[in-house]
Amino acid sequence: MPTSRPRHLVTETDDLAAALDEAARLWPGLSRGQLVVRLALEGHRAAMAERRHRREKRLATLRRHRGALTGSYGAGYLEESRAEWPA
């Protein structure tokens, strides 16, 4: 089918063949090429979900530790430190 979109050539290795065989059980009726596309899109969704999970985990850690050093530095500490810096 004519297209202006890039095409990609993928060699079916043993690992990819096993993944495609399993995918064919999940999505019967799709061609091997369609299964490659489906797996790529599912992999992308999974990667983005993992990325969101890691971000939420980092934010939760920051929230849990926020304020832990409150009171560690006295009043005027920042101004005093800056006054010591060379101009």
Legacy VTK file of the C-alpha trace (Angstrom):
# vtk DataFile Version 3.0
C-alpha trace
ASCII
DATASET POLYDATA
POINTS 87 float
0.000 0.000 0.000
1.515 3.383 -0.963
2.426 5.634 1.940
4.665 8.578 2.675
5.296 7.219 6.173
8.575 5.464 7.051
8.560 1.665 6.968
10.572 -0.526 9.311
12.112 -3.895 8.642
12.123 -6.252 11.649
13.789 -9.647 11.699
11.810 -12.271 13.579
14.283 -13.611 16.127
13.444 -16.526 18.402
12.440 -14.124 21.189
10.276 -12.046 18.868
8.688 -15.187 17.414
7.758 -16.349 20.920
6.314 -12.918 21.736
4.329 -12.924 18.486
3.038 -16.433 19.137
1.800 -15.341 22.557
0.333 -12.142 21.105
-1.520 -14.206 18.489
-3.271 -16.031 21.332
-4.303 -12.695 22.854
-5.348 -11.096 19.565
-6.351 -13.863 17.167
-6.926 -12.935 13.572
-4.147 -10.360 13.351
-1.280 -10.872 10.941
2.295 -11.118 12.236
2.901 -7.538 11.035
-0.200 -6.288 12.841
0.943 -8.107 15.966
4.320 -6.351 15.786
2.496 -3.017 15.700
0.175 -4.032 18.541
3.089 -5.169 20.701
4.982 -1.954 19.995
1.981 0.151 21.035
1.342 -1.992 24.124
5.029 -1.702 25.040
4.820 2.069 24.702
1.760 2.203 26.962
3.515 0.029 29.541
6.654 2.196 29.418
4.604 5.369 29.915
2.728 3.784 32.834
6.059 2.815 34.418
7.327 6.349 33.860
4.242 7.800 35.598
4.648 5.304 38.447
8.310 6.250 38.978
7.405 9.970 38.907
4.638 9.488 41.478
7.003 7.463 43.651
9.623 10.246 43.538
7.010 12.885 44.330
5.698 10.820 47.246
9.247 10.550 48.615
9.722 14.307 48.302
6.396 14.950 50.045
7.290 12.500 52.820
10.625 14.246 53.502
9.531 17.820 52.902
10.244 20.015 55.881
12.679 17.517 57.428
15.340 20.220 57.825
12.988 22.948 59.019
14.687 24.785 61.850
18.136 23.418 61.047
19.370 26.834 59.976
18.872 29.859 62.186
17.367 33.196 61.232
19.600 35.179 58.912
21.725 32.155 57.935
21.364 32.734 54.201
22.173 36.435 54.412
25.232 35.717 56.601
26.472 33.078 54.160
26.053 35.422 51.224
27.903 38.195 53.050
30.932 35.904 53.271
31.047 35.342 49.495
33.539 37.445 47.556
31.938 40.179 45.475
LINES 1 88
87 0 1 2 3 4 5 6 7 8 9 10 11 12 13 14 15 16 17 18 19 20 21 22 23 24 25 26 27 28 29 30 31 32 33 34 35 36 37 38 39 40 41 42 43 44 45 46 47 48 49 50 51 52 53 54 55 56 57 58 59 60 61 62 63 64 65 66 67 68 69 70 71 72 73 74 75 76 77 78 79 80 81 82 83 84 85 86
